[in-house]
Amino acid sequence: MIVAAFATEKGMREAAAEMRHGDCGFVETYMAMEPWEAEVGVKGGSVLPAVMLGGGIVGGLGGFLMQAYATTVSYPQNIGGRPDLSWPSYVPATFELAVLGAVVAGMAGFLLLAGMPRLYEPADEADCMRGAMLGSYVLVVRPADSAEARRVLARHAPIGIKEVAE
């Protein structure tokens, strides 16, 4: 793994673009502010809303079916002449379980998509990673060819380049 620090965001962006187009491997950027895509308005697609929708549907459907089973099959009661499947009384609990299912699916999906919990990242061992929190721009590359990646990074005038064992 190679960690390179840059003085400007432009230099880091150009190096990252060349690394991605050159197919040099996995590329990550670290900086103390929002990435430049946020300013331009470029939005990346996420599967998290679909995961939350699925969790909400599963939670709501599961809650409704659980109540229907309990009142019609498991423990039917004749109260005031109502039918066994009196669905209007199921609505509040069904809604609550749908919200619970969506929230739990959203939290689990976010943690999985973010690669968490990750307790250790080898890139944090590099001294230039501390600079990412202080205002410098850091590029982390996991290249197939280390020598080629170093040549590409050197063309963009990094402050420092360090190779870290994974």
Buried (B, 14 or more C-beta within 10 A) or exposed (E): BBBBBBBEBEBBBBBBEBBEEBEBBEBBBBBEEEEBEEEEEEEEEEEBEEBBBBBBBBBBBBBBEBBBEEBEEEEEEEEEEEEEEBEEEBEEBBBEBBBBBBBBBBEEBBEEEEEEEEEEBEBEEBEBBEBBEEEBBBBBBBBEEBEBBBEBBEEBEBBBBBEBEE
